[in-house]
Amino acid sequence: MISLALHPMLVAPVTFAILIYTEPAGNNNLHLTFFIAFFFSTALSITTVVYLKSQEKISDLDASRREERIQPLVLGTIYCAAGFVPLMIIDATPIVQGLMFCYAVNTFLVWFITKRWKISIHAIGIGGPMTALWLFGIQLPIIMTLAVIAVCTARVILKRHTIAQVLAGIMISIVFTYLQLQYLFL
């Protein structure tokens, strides 16, 4: 249940919604900004995974086998990179543009790593958004730490990942998201 409740495809739109709708100096296109963020970070990826499953190109909706993850990750990188452009055009806030940029770059890194080793996408999917929220000013260390621990523990208990795979995912997502947001967007 934890893996589903804190699935990367659920965490992304919630994070974007918080960043978009609670920004006091946000732009006037809040709904359009959210639609763009949701469409490119989540809707396209979910549609792709469901399609690939229906075509039997992946065995399950999590693309549990390392080899099956390559195509969804490549497409996810393209979707998020493409989503960054309209967010820039409509002048979305820097944190929203930055998070979409992070999704593109971090997904590319996951794709690159996945070619040789399976890394936890769930861990990456919780670590990056938590870092963005922290930099945004939503600093709830106990809740955020518990969410990260819960996701990583669930993935290990379910035998989807090793401890090394979830730790690598968390470290990569936190470090790369922090560096990208702090030095390129904030």
KADATA-V322594 format. One record per pair of residues at least 12 apart in sequence whose ideal C-beta (glycine too) atoms are under 7 Angstrom apart, sorted by sequence separation. I is the first residue (numbers start at 1). J is the second residue. If there is no record, write none. Layout:
i;j
I;J
I;J
This chain:
i;j
49;61
20;33
84;97
87;100
20;34
49;63
57;71
110;124
130;144
152;166
84;100
17;34
20;37
83;100
84;101
130;147
16;34
106;124
130;148
152;170
52;71
52;72
80;100
84;104
16;37
126;147
127;148
16;38
106;128
126;148
148;170
49;72
80;103
81;104
48;72
80;104
13;38
16;41
126;151
102;128
48;75
77;104
80;107
123;151
12;41
13;42
122;151
123;152
12;42
77;107
45;76
76;107
77;108
123;155
9;42
99;132
122;155
45;79
73;107
77;111
44;79
120;155
9;45
9;46
73;110
74;111
95;132
73;111
40;79
41;80
40;80
70;111
73;114
95;136
120;161
40;82
41;83
127;169
131;173
40;83
123;166
127;170
131;174
70;114
69;114
70;115
120;165
124;169
128;173
132;177
37;83
119;165
120;166
123;169
127;173
131;177
135;181
36;83
118;165
123;170
127;174
131;178
135;182
66;114
124;172
119;168
120;169
124;173
128;177
132;181
36;86
37;87
119;169
123;173
36;87
135;186
66;118
33;87
33;90
32;90
33;92
37;96
41;100
40;100
29;90
41;103
27;90
33;96
37;100
109;172
27;91
27;92
27;93
26;93
106;173
109;176
23;93
106;176
105;176
106;177
102;177
105;180
19;95
20;96
19;96
102;180
101;180
102;181
16;96
19;99
98;180
16;99
98;181
15;99
95;181
98;184
98;185
97;185
98;186
95;185
94;185
95;186
94;186
64;160
8;121
19;132
8;122
11;125
15;129
7;122
11;126
18;133
8;125
12;129
15;132
19;136
11;129
15;133
3;122
6;126
18;138
6;147
6;150
6;151
2;150
3;151
2;151
3;154
2;154
3;155
3;158
